[in-house]
Amino acid sequence: MKRFLLPLIFFAGLSAVLAASLSNDPRRLPSALIGKSAPSFNLPRLDNPGRNLSPDTLRGDVWIMNVWASWCESCRDEHALLISLAGKNVVPIYGLDYKDEPEAARQWLRQAGNPYIATVVDRSGQTGIDYGVYGVPETFVIDRQGVIRFKRSGPLTQAALDTQILPLVRMLQSEDCDE
């Protein structure tokens, strides 16, 4: 009887660990960058490759950065939501086109609509790595001081916008106005 007890305890412990991991939400990946300055970049714009954009030029505004690619099916799934959000003029949305062919990205935006104030091209993926991107799409909320305040991995949903992102954006906008 005793010789079966140790394997049984081991199996029960392993089962408990596996069961606990199944309850984790894979979209809530932790980010070491929350509360830290957004990594700097100076990348060419998709609409005008002769002009670059840097997050330093966006200081003073609360903004959203959406990491996407034309080849990404989940990005296509969230696109209508981004178009709707952009139409409400609540917060500026900037795009980071991740490891994509610029012409394919331009074609996608012409076809599906462009929710972005501007999109920068990250062909090598280095900026995505700097931001801790696990895969596309990912969305960041960045405050007026250039600090990352929120990260969502995976496609946006209306529920995430309504319960997490937009309340945070409004709070950041009102806090910054009170100072």
C-alpha positions as CSV (number, residue, x, y, z in Angstrom):
1,M,0.0,0.0,0.0
2,K,2.8,2.4,0.9
3,R,4.6,1.9,-2.4
4,F,1.5,3.3,-4.2
5,L,1.1,6.3,-1.9
6,L,4.1,8.3,-3.1
7,P,3.2,8.1,-6.8
8,L,-0.4,8.9,-6.0
9,I,0.6,12.0,-4.0
10,F,2.9,13.1,-6.9
11,F,0.1,12.5,-9.4
12,A,-2.4,14.5,-7.3
13,G,0.1,17.4,-7.0
14,L,0.8,17.5,-10.7
15,S,-2.9,17.4,-11.5
16,A,-3.5,20.3,-9.2
17,V,-0.8,22.4,-10.9
18,L,-2.2,21.6,-14.3
19,A,-5.7,22.4,-13.3
20,A,-4.6,25.7,-11.9
21,S,-2.8,26.6,-15.1
22,L,-6.0,25.9,-17.2
23,S,-7.8,28.7,-15.3
24,N,-5.2,31.3,-16.5
25,D,-6.3,33.7,-19.2
26,P,-3.7,33.6,-22.0
27,R,-4.6,37.2,-23.0
28,R,-3.5,38.5,-19.6
29,L,0.2,38.0,-20.2
30,P,2.2,40.1,-17.7
31,S,4.4,42.9,-19.0
32,A,7.5,44.1,-17.2
33,L,7.0,47.4,-19.0
34,I,3.8,48.4,-17.2
35,G,4.6,51.6,-15.3
36,K,7.8,52.2,-17.3
37,S,8.7,54.5,-20.1
38,A,7.7,53.3,-23.5
39,P,10.8,52.1,-25.4
40,S,11.9,54.7,-27.9
41,F,11.9,54.1,-31.6
42,N,12.3,56.3,-34.7
43,L,10.7,54.3,-37.5
44,P,9.4,55.3,-41.0
45,R,5.8,55.9,-41.5
46,L,3.8,53.5,-43.6
47,D,2.0,56.3,-45.5
48,N,5.2,58.4,-46.0
49,P,8.4,56.4,-45.7
50,G,10.4,59.6,-45.9
51,R,9.0,60.7,-42.6
52,N,9.7,59.0,-39.3
53,L,7.7,58.9,-36.1
54,S,8.9,58.5,-32.5
55,P,6.9,58.2,-29.3
56,D,8.9,61.2,-28.0
57,T,6.8,63.4,-30.4
58,L,3.6,62.0,-28.8
59,R,4.4,63.1,-25.3
60,G,1.7,65.3,-23.9
61,D,-1.1,63.0,-25.2
62,V,-2.6,59.8,-23.9
63,W,-2.5,57.4,-26.9
64,I,-3.0,53.8,-28.0
65,M,-0.4,51.8,-29.9
66,N,-1.9,48.8,-31.7
67,V,0.7,46.3,-33.0
68,W,-0.7,44.6,-36.1
69,A,0.2,43.0,-39.5
70,S,-1.7,42.4,-42.7
71,W,-1.0,38.7,-42.5
72,C,-2.5,38.4,-39.1
73,E,-6.1,36.9,-39.0
74,S,-6.7,38.1,-35.4
75,C,-5.7,41.6,-36.5
76,R,-8.4,41.5,-39.2
77,D,-10.9,40.3,-36.6
78,E,-10.3,43.4,-34.4
79,H,-10.1,45.9,-37.2
80,A,-13.8,46.9,-37.3
81,L,-13.6,47.7,-33.6
82,L,-10.5,49.9,-34.2
83,I,-12.3,51.7,-37.0
84,S,-15.3,52.3,-34.7
85,L,-13.0,53.6,-31.9
86,A,-11.1,55.9,-34.2
87,G,-14.4,57.3,-35.4
88,K,-15.4,58.4,-31.9
89,N,-12.2,60.5,-31.5
90,V,-11.8,59.5,-27.9
91,V,-8.1,58.7,-28.1
92,P,-5.5,58.8,-30.9
93,I,-4.6,55.3,-32.2
94,Y,-1.1,54.7,-33.7
95,G,-0.2,51.5,-35.5
96,L,3.0,49.5,-35.4
97,D,3.1,47.3,-38.5
98,Y,5.0,44.3,-37.3
99,K,7.2,42.1,-39.5
100,D,5.1,42.9,-42.6
101,E,5.5,43.9,-46.2
102,P,4.8,47.6,-46.4
103,E,2.8,47.3,-49.6
104,A,0.7,44.5,-48.2
105,A,0.0,46.7,-45.1
106,R,-0.9,49.7,-47.3
107,Q,-3.2,47.6,-49.4
108,W,-5.0,46.2,-46.3
109,L,-5.6,49.6,-44.9
110,R,-6.9,50.9,-48.3
111,Q,-9.3,47.9,-48.4
112,A,-10.5,47.7,-44.8
113,G,-10.1,51.4,-43.7
114,N,-7.4,53.1,-41.7
115,P,-8.1,53.7,-38.0
116,Y,-4.6,55.0,-37.3
117,I,-3.4,58.6,-37.0
118,A,-0.1,57.1,-38.4
119,T,1.4,53.7,-38.7
120,V,5.2,53.0,-38.4
121,V,6.9,50.1,-40.1
122,D,8.8,47.6,-37.9
123,R,10.1,45.2,-40.6
124,S,12.8,43.6,-38.5
125,G,10.5,43.2,-35.4
126,Q,13.1,44.9,-33.1
127,T,10.7,47.5,-31.9
128,G,8.1,44.8,-31.1
129,I,10.8,42.9,-29.2
130,D,11.6,46.1,-27.3
131,Y,7.9,46.4,-26.3
132,G,7.8,42.7,-25.3
133,V,5.4,41.7,-28.1
134,Y,4.5,38.0,-27.9
135,G,2.6,38.1,-31.1
136,V,0.1,40.2,-33.0
137,P,-2.2,41.9,-32.3
138,E,-1.2,43.6,-29.1
139,T,-2.4,46.9,-27.8
140,F,-0.8,49.4,-25.4
141,V,-2.1,52.5,-23.6
142,I,0.6,55.1,-23.1
143,D,0.1,58.2,-20.9
144,R,1.1,61.8,-21.4
145,Q,4.5,61.2,-19.9
146,G,5.2,58.3,-22.3
147,V,4.7,55.6,-19.6
148,I,3.0,52.3,-20.6
149,R,-0.1,51.9,-18.4
150,F,-1.7,48.9,-20.0
151,K,-1.0,46.1,-22.4
152,R,-3.5,43.6,-24.0
153,S,-2.3,40.6,-25.9
154,G,-4.6,39.3,-28.5
155,P,-7.5,40.9,-30.4
156,L,-9.4,43.7,-28.8
157,T,-13.0,43.0,-27.8
158,Q,-15.8,45.5,-27.1
159,A,-15.8,44.2,-23.5
160,A,-12.1,44.9,-23.1
161,L,-12.6,48.4,-24.5
162,D,-15.6,49.2,-22.3
163,T,-14.3,47.7,-19.0
164,Q,-10.5,48.2,-19.2
165,I,-9.1,50.4,-21.9
166,L,-11.6,53.3,-22.3
167,P,-12.0,53.8,-18.5
168,L,-8.2,53.9,-18.2
169,V,-7.9,56.4,-21.0
170,R,-10.5,58.7,-19.6
171,M,-8.9,58.5,-16.1
172,L,-5.5,59.3,-17.6
173,Q,-6.9,62.2,-19.7
174,S,-8.7,63.7,-16.7
175,E,-5.7,63.2,-14.3
176,D,-3.4,64.9,-16.7
177,C,-5.8,67.8,-17.1
178,D,-6.1,68.3,-13.3
179,E,-2.3,68.7,-12.8
